[in-house]
Amino acid sequence: MQLALFLIFGGLAVAGALNLLLQRHPINSALSLVVVMMSLAVLYWSLGAEFLAASQVIVYSGAIMVFFVFVIMLLNAGEEERTTGSRAAYLVGFPGAAAIFCLLSFVFLSERKALGYTNIGGYLNHVTSNISEISTILFTKLLLPFEVTSILILVAILGAVVLARKEQ
Amino acid sequence: MSHLSPFQTFLLLSILKVAVVTVLTLMAVAYTVLLERKFLGRIQNRWGPSRVGPFGLMQPMADGIKLFLKEDLLPIAAERPLFIAAPIIALTCALISIAVVPFGGMQTVKGVEMFNIADLNIGLLVILGITSIGVYGIALSGWSSNNKFSLLGSLRATSQMISYELALGLSLVGVVLHAQSLSLRDIVNSQGAHGAWSWNILGGGQIVAFFIYIMAAYAETNRAPFDLPEAESELVAGYHTEYSSMKFAMFFMAEYANMITVSCVASLLFFGGASSPLGHLLPADFGGPILSAIFPILWFVAKVLAFLLLFIWVRGTLPRFRYDQLMSFGWKFLLPLAMANIIVTSLVIALRS
């Protein structure tokens, strides 16, 4: 059951990511990104991180991507022209991507013990709420980084307001 | 049923629950439309639909047949796949969230809870997440119709829903602080001690949160007085101007299904869900096992119905807001008020413990 969920939504995430690159219309690409994020949320959930899954859906697919779609709608961006692209991108891009993939999988496989691992759906069978655990850590051990991050975001919002405000 | 394994019983009972709840929700949507037309008619001193069947009770069937038989127009300039997908997204998101709503007491048959399709430990977040996905249906419908009025309507709807989602989410934090859980079943149970007095709106002291929630909910469902996205006098019909036949019906059903969901959440979070206002005045097994299972459902339906009538009453009473008034009301009044409510609630809880 959990393996089936993983295969379906893992496949969906990969297909959505490929579709994101191949689509010519920006709005289709944005919607493919929404599909990727939703499938990632299902994967998180099947790994037992239900709070992460919910915040992924609410924050990324529900708020951020809506603004992406909004901007695309308002700018009325048309279809892109397909060009052959630069030679350098082909020469460097594909080996580069392959190298990064190999490096990451090597690191993950060799440091498996240190990173820790979980079974697919291992946490689904017994009912533990990791919301209280997350909040305990967030409000005791990680309180300072958490608050500093919120101030950072606040600064970004203020900057956006200053930039967007009309001159009096 | 003895020869079935636990998983098979679970699967069969779940399919049964999903089928029954879906059919009941769709029926409820159809009859909410009729209720609105009748009630609005009486508010405006006229009869409302009264020709089809006794008291006009067959009117939803007639409406359904009419919408099925209408020609399904597809504008040439429309963005075809998205134009078709948009009403499907809107209706699906509107119907899914009913899955986490516990609409009765705690009754288990063979270890499967009967009056709740899925009791998730993040039920409240699931409802908020599904609501935020539902925005896509409206946003895409306006854009893919390739029509100025549709685009303006969907822009209004999207920005309104995103803005009021903040106030809506923050108004629920006080309730979550009280219940110490995001599971809707736990939230209902936390209000079941002394009848109406222990409901969040009275004993929980969440009356401010309730008013924030109910106002944000009207804006979320694009209902009067916040029905700017489909303001007839300005935008023809807003985001569904280009839609006809069943595609239009899907948007229509989505709006009413959203109304029902919002009413369910309001009664679960602030009015004790399926618990009786009388508390333990009556013994727990009053009227035998079957009646004592039915009473909570009746209380729940009565509460949801009261909220639906409130929706219609407000629509028949209040004029429409102006768009800048809507935005400043949401951002400058509801949002700070919701934050103040969170601070006060957490202070009270911290002082009490």
Interface residues (C-beta under 8 A of the other chain):
Chain A: I27 L31 V34 M38 E50 F51 A54 S55 V57 I58 S61 G62 A63 V66 F67 V69 F70 M73 L74 V127 S129 I131
Chain B: L82 L120 N121 I122 L125 V126 L128 G129 T131 S132 I133 V135 Y136 A139 L140 G142 W143 L151 S154 L155 T158 S159 I162 E165 S181 L182
